[in-house]
């Protein structure tokens, strides 16, 4: 089994969480979801916050580290 290096793992994790941020952030702006499904709106907000808290430090680390591909 081929091992994936740490930089690739971090990029995959950051990319996945950033994708979650983009999707949930867009859905958070829906007036229909906010008014008709407030529980869903709160759940999306929680997922958004957790994804940001996960992706931001990883992206910062990747940006300032000297990891070589």
ABEGO torsion letter per residue (X at the ends): XBBBBAAAAAAAAAAAAAAAAAAAAAAAABAAAAAABAAAAAAAAAAAAAAAAAAAAAAAAAAABABBX
